Amino acid sequence: MSDVVSAALSRLSQVPGVRSAMIVDAEAGVPVASELGAGVSGEAIAALTASLFQRTEQAARDAALGRLGSLQLETDEGHVVVAGSRPLIVVVIADRDAQLGLIRLEADRAVEALR
């Protein structure tokens, strides 16, 4: 894992409430690098988020809304934040009470570092 990827994952993982952080290949839907919490399936999350990103990206284009920057999924168990652009996306899984603003800020920083 490169120093840039490692540093980005480390910063994301240190945000209070973050359970897992990943860099995912947006095309293939597979994890490139990850720091996963207990019980988190990196492969399942990578496939889910890559699919969501691809479909939302296409829908935004079709609706003439411009380029997709990020998306957020809220569940009973917490949040999934996805940011970036092809070929790599940044994925963060966080608790329900996590500071989403700080998570989005760090996710955006990770995206910039990966460019």
C-alpha angles and dihedrals in degrees: 000000000000122000091246093054093043092050092047092051092046093053092048093047091053094060108106111257096022110131099178140004127196144176108217133192100240094205101045098032094227130127116257095185134348149177103205131191123225114293096012116131106215093194094052093046092047092051093046096048095043090052092047091047094049094047095043091046090053093045091051090051092047091051091049091240096135132239119344112241102174145338135204131210119199120201137169088265100045144283138315114203119193122188137166141051137266134330094024132028130190116229126193127184113200142176120261092254096046120127100258094187091059091044092052090048092053092043090053090049090051091051091052092048091052094053 
